[in-house]
Amino acid sequence: MAGRTAPAAGALLCALLWAAARAGPGDNPAPGAFGHVYRGAVNISAERVYAFAYRSEPGQVDAVRVYVNSSSENLQYPVLFVVRQQKGVLSWQVPLIFRGLYQRTYNYQEVSRTLCPTEPTPETRPSNQIIFVDVASMAPFNIAYELLVTRLENFQLETNKAFNFTASPSQPQYFLYKFPQDVDSVIINVVSDAAYPCSVVSVQDIVCPVYDLDHNVEFNGVYQSMTKQAAITVQRKDFPGEQFFVVFVIKPEDYACGGSVPSSIHGNVNRTWNLQRTKNLQVTIVPSIKKSVYVQAMFFSFLGFLSFYLGSVIVAFVHYIRVRRKASAGRLSPEHGSGMMTSSHPISASTPEGSSYGAIDESSSSGGRQLSSLERRPPAGSDTDSSVEEESDFDTMPEIESDKNIIRTKVFLFLSDLSRKDRRIVSKKYKIYFWNIITIAVFYALPVIQLVITYQTVVNVTGNQDICYYNFLCAHPLGVLSAFNNILSNVGHMMLGFLFLLIVLRRDILHRRAMEMKDIYTLDYGIPKHFGLFYAMGIALMMEGVLSACYHVCPNYSNFQFDTSFMYMIAGLCMLKLYQTRHPDINASAYSAYASFAVVISLAVLGVVFGKNDVWFWVIFSMIHVLASLALSTQIYYMGRFKIDGPDSDVGIFRRAVMVLYTDCIQQCSRPMYMDRMVLLIVGNLVNWSFAIFGLVYRPRDFASYILGIFICNLLLYLAFYIIMKLRSSEKLLPIPMFCIVATAVVWAAALYFFFQTLSSWEETPAESREKNRPCILLGFFDDHDVWHFLSAAALFFSFLVLLTLDDDLDTVRRDKIPVF
């Protein structure tokens, strides 16, 4: 063996001497040795050339690193280093200049670069390689330098094996990784104990030159900024050579990672600054999940929510059997009169449209004659859908307006007082909610889908993974999607929204049948059944899943409003439905409700643009919030009978408000006429004013979540008030609504636990957001936020069932006995 190596080494030395003889007088290459420090000086008439020879073994990747240093800080005459290889040239200067924000410059006297490695050849014999390092300067005086060339022993990273190293802005690092035979996807995990200096992790194809400086690292491949943690998922199919470079670059400033921008640095401080910018890093490459895990996750998602369908079918079947047994036993005769009772249940009957629900116009204070539903039903043939009929059924005459004032201002109101309008017209009014939300959903969702597709395309084309705020430790790509798991987990909203529509449809059909049979319980008993708002709630739940999936295609600050828009609508529709239950005649119309939602979403957009630091925006928003709360409270307190009349109506509302306050609170100091309503409105206004003050003082960056918090708190407050008043009125909760209430509370508690497990935050820089990233917790595929999606979908579904079944106990109670609150 030694006999074979000696002639080869002699031949290599002869080649070097021959190259030196052929070179010019100023280009005589000096044979160099790896690991030896060479010191010298260069000027305009004197340059140095070093030749480093080595042997490359078959199938081996050889990497060489060049370290240079110069004490000169003269930017007019830098020392120029040029490295020539067999297939490439790499050059740089010392001092090496980096530019930061506002054209700040940072100079480095120490530079270390890894040369593009020699590709392994199919030859079976070792091959000889030569590297020439040229050192030159245009300075008219001598400039000293140091040169050190070494061969890297740990250039290739291994799977599941951590590797530690250091890097700085002028001394970047990169390493090679080859996919094992049985691995199709890997996750590159990079960690550091220190958040700063800010760094960049890049994955690049095996192409020379390698872009490993701050100003060019973004030119090729996939990259992301980093403070303490970074993670990049790499798939074998994206690299035909089944190998890639992992590049680590330290930025000269930290502003890209959320750090402060240093003051301009000059003179001798540069060397100290260079030492401060050194960062210790650890990289570990681990295999990602296999394709079978994708299949398991899909089955889990769909089968888990299909179990809700199965449970609904079982409950509906059990209810059907119970109703049939009671009917055969003859236990369904009403307390006064006869007729078949259509009992209510989450998957069964209730009452929507048909003909007049014949409110009983009876009250102990009015002394009026009791009118049955049959007496007040329109004549045969009048059940038409014409617009003329619809307009004629509304109260437009002064006498009827006067009647409204008399009835709605009574101290004790019953449901019969607020269910006087023709049922057909009211049902049409609430159906508009359903058709309008479908129109809104289509026109809102299509541009959103187009936009997020563009976002994903930009990420895939540019490789900039700082655009989207994923949980990179649990982001599983599929096709063009970077985080398929975050999209798949929204399937629950769509499936349970559709199931809720089926449940409402079944109730609707059963109610229609009862109306056709002239069932007295359907006509004169229980809460009047209008299903338009329930249908709208089901569509809103499905659209929340669609838009949440769109948002998670590329989650960031700009498109977070997509994830929250239908949340506002869900909360608003739930409040409207809860109010409509006891106030069917005076609830808001679909047009005014959706116009209000449009205003809220517009404010959310303005908050995204101006809500960060603009105080004027928060002042205006807080004023709008407080005034809207007062106006809505006034309408609720006076049951919609608070009017502004007279020629000076522009100031009449203020004059009337002052008179009411003076008369009721100062002059008489009497007890409020509607005590229950007053308590609710006082508490509600205190909550809303607290939100307004909080926003004005702290100005939260997440304006969309701030508005959503206002909606949710008001909904919870109203729901709690409704249940308390229901129990105070000696009404009861049946087992099904009680189960739904308990399930709602438990599932919401669990969902909120996972919601507050923050895995990313677009309120911070992408690098700071990645510090919050955590591994998957469910099936190795879903993270905490995906579990929040699953649980929140179930919680919303149970919440809807609460509203659907809450008053099922009143189906056998006359409407003139059901209190309004």
Secondary structure, DSSP 8 states (H G I E B T S, - for coil): -HHHHHHHHHHHHHHHHHHHHHS-TT--EEEE-TT-EEEEEEBTTB-EEEEEEEEE-TT--B-EEEEEE-----SSS-EEEEEE-SS-EEEEEESEEEE-GGG-EEEESEEEEE---B---S-SS-EEEEEEEEEEE--SS-EEEEEEEEE-SS-B--BT--EEEEEBTTB-EEEEEE--TT-SEEEEEEE-S---S-EEEEEE-S-SS---STTTGGGSSEEEEESSEEEEEEEGGG-TTSEEEEEEEE-S-SGGGT--------TTHHHHHHHHT-EEEEEEEEE---HHHHHHHHHHHHHHHHHHHHHHHHHHHHHHHHHHHHHHHT----SSS------B-TTSB---SSS--------TTT------HHHHS--TT-----HHHHHHTS--SHHHHHHHHHHHT-SS-BGGGG--S-HHHHHHHHHHHHHHHHHHHHHHHHHHHHHHHHHHHHHHHH-BTTSS---GGG---BTTBS-HHHHHTTHHHHHHHHHHHHHHHHHHHHHHHHHHTT-HHHHHBSS----HHHHHHHHHHHHHHHHHHHHHHS--STTHHHHHHHHHHHHHHHHHHHHHHH-TTTS--HHHHHHHHHHHHHHHHHHHHHTTT-HHHHHHHHHHHHHHHHHHHHHHHTTT-----STTHHHHHHHHHHHHHIIIIIIS----SSHHHHHHHHHHHHHHHHHHHHHHHH--S-HHHHHHHHHHHHHHHHHHHHHHHHHHTT----HHHHHHHHHHHHHHHHHHHHHTS----TTS-HHHHHTT-----BTTTB-HHHHHHHHHHHHHHHHHHHHHHTTGGGTTSBGGGSB--
